[in-house]
Amino acid sequence: MRGGSPDHMPDELPHLWQKPSSQVLLGSLQTLRVEPPVWGIKPPREEILREQEKQQANTPREIITFLSSIIKSSLAWIEDDDEKESIWEEASRRLAERCGRTALGEITRQWPFEDPAYGNFTLAIREPPMNGDSLGLKTWGSSYILAQLLHTFSSGPLSHLLSGDNGPPPPILELGSGTGLLGLAAACIWQATVILTDLPDILPNLAHNAQLNQQTLLSRSGTAEAAALTWGGTTPDTVDPRFTQGNRYELIIVADPLYDDNHPLLLASTISTQLALTPTARLLLMVPLRDTITKGLLHHLRTELSRLSVPLACTDEKVVSGQDGDWGDYGDDDEEKRVGFWWGFFKRDVA
Ligand SMILES: C[S@@+](CC[C@H](N)C(=O)[O-])C[C@H]1O[C@@H](n2cnc3c(N)ncnc32)[C@H](O)[C@@H]1O
């Protein structure tokens, strides 16, 4: 027996030789749940596990042995096949929660926003099971870090668009939205309409997340829609027809878009075709300075933006420190990786 007073001590895990009922097994498996971490106010996952272990009557080794024994057992004394399936499924999930992010499959995390400037709200963001290729199915540090800075911009570099003095906020275009955290936060904080865009494959989850947060959006006078916009795409399945007219958006936002050599050119060209040709139009960009490769890609993008037929020039920029990845993104399952995040505003070089 470990930790806590006997009054609060949860029951010992059942032994399979005692042929526990499916209710008893499922009940024990529920007590072993590890909730996904939340960034910002979160304790690291290692700490969550440590805290939960303190509450448990069993050691981590005993828990793993218990879970493995369920998965290996035929559960022959339980007659109902559906009940057996549920028990195996729950046991596998409890094991996966104790492994890395990839093992966990689909998760929905809560992302809190708390600031006196706009009050409190929480966004729920679903991340489907990770596969190596689909970076847009994961939420990246940039989107949360930039989302938490948004309210400071509405009285600063974006006051001419968002202060309300010149009417309601214009529709905002987000490029490479991924799971949609940044764009949904922008809709809530700026009380604006945001068009979340990404590759066609990423769209179903993006649309799901927009729908999942409908109530929050509604209560904060924001709206969000998801549409395909592939940088460099030319066909209707890769670029939604609403984008064919071009140069309609007074504000474009982008977080962590660069990881391939061709991204700077493709992204600059998409920004060029979508950003309004007005002196008031702005591009807001965040790039994590992870390594020499991302720094090089950012340099390349800035060069491409300065070479457009109507060039874009940087008006404000800063580097802030923050957490880039979590949950095994860097090999060590619980490592918290802090890097510098560069943000910049760009405007058209027009009178
Ligand atoms: C590193 S993720 C960042 C996602 C999100 N902005 C965030 O910070 O969580 C890069 C995003 O760019 C998208 N992307 C990559 N190439 C793209 C392209 N050619 N057209 C549109 N989106 C693209 C990916 O699908 C992915 O969602």
The ligand as an SDF file (V2000), in Angstrom:
LIG
                    3D

 27 29  0  0  0  0  0  0  0  0999 V2000
    3.6340   22.4450  -38.4990 C   0  0  0  0  0  0  0  0  0  0  0  0
    1.9680   22.4450  -38.9930 S   0  0  0  0  0  0  0  0  0  0  0  0
    1.3070   23.8420  -38.1270 C   0  0  0  0  0  0  0  0  0  0  0  0
   -0.1730   23.7460  -37.9490 C   0  0  0  0  0  0  0  0  0  0  0  0
   -0.8060   24.8510  -37.1210 C   0  0  0  0  0  0  0  0  0  0  0  0
   -0.6370   26.1340  -37.7540 N   0  0  0  0  0  0  0  0  0  0  0  0
   -0.2460   24.8640  -35.7150 C   0  0  0  0  0  0  0  0  0  0  0  0
    0.5860   25.7420  -35.4240 O   0  0  0  0  0  0  0  0  0  0  0  0
   -0.6300   24.0130  -34.8940 O   0  0  0  0  0  0  0  0  0  0  0  0
    2.0430   23.0450  -40.6800 C   0  0  0  0  0  0  0  0  0  0  0  0
    0.6940   23.1040  -41.3510 C   0  0  0  0  0  0  0  0  0  0  0  0
    0.8580   23.5180  -42.7090 O   0  0  0  0  0  0  0  0  0  0  0  0
    0.0410   22.7080  -43.5290 C   0  0  0  0  0  0  0  0  0  0  0  0
    0.5760   22.6750  -44.9070 N   0  0  0  0  0  0  0  0  0  0  0  0
    1.7340   22.1150  -45.3320 C   0  0  0  0  0  0  0  0  0  0  0  0
    1.8900   22.2440  -46.6530 N   0  0  0  0  0  0  0  0  0  0  0  0
    0.7740   22.8920  -47.0930 C   0  0  0  0  0  0  0  0  0  0  0  0
    0.3410   23.3070  -48.3780 C   0  0  0  0  0  0  0  0  0  0  0  0
    1.0520   23.0910  -49.4870 N   0  0  0  0  0  0  0  0  0  0  0  0
   -0.8520   23.9400  -48.4560 N   0  0  0  0  0  0  0  0  0  0  0  0
   -1.5850   24.1780  -47.3460 C   0  0  0  0  0  0  0  0  0  0  0  0
   -1.2190   23.8220  -46.0940 N   0  0  0  0  0  0  0  0  0  0  0  0
   -0.0550   23.1690  -45.9780 C   0  0  0  0  0  0  0  0  0  0  0  0
    0.0850   21.3550  -42.8580 C   0  0  0  0  0  0  0  0  0  0  0  0
   -0.9750   20.4980  -43.2540 O   0  0  0  0  0  0  0  0  0  0  0  0
    0.0040   21.7670  -41.3960 C   0  0  0  0  0  0  0  0  0  0  0  0
   -1.3170   21.9070  -40.9470 O   0  0  0  0  0  0  0  0  0  0  0  0
  1  2  1  0
  2  3  1  0
  2 10  1  0
  3  4  1  0
  4  5  1  0
  5  6  1  0
  5  7  1  0
  7  8  2  0
  7  9  1  0
 10 11  1  0
 11 12  1  0
 11 26  1  0
 12 13  1  0
 13 14  1  0
 13 24  1  0
 14 15  1  0
 14 23  1  0
 15 16  2  0
 16 17  1  0
 17 18  1  0
 17 23  2  0
 18 19  1  0
 18 20  2  0
 20 21  1  0
 21 22  2  0
 22 23  1  0
 24 25  1  0
 24 26  1  0
 26 27  1  0
M  CHG  2   2   1   9  -1
M  END
$$$$
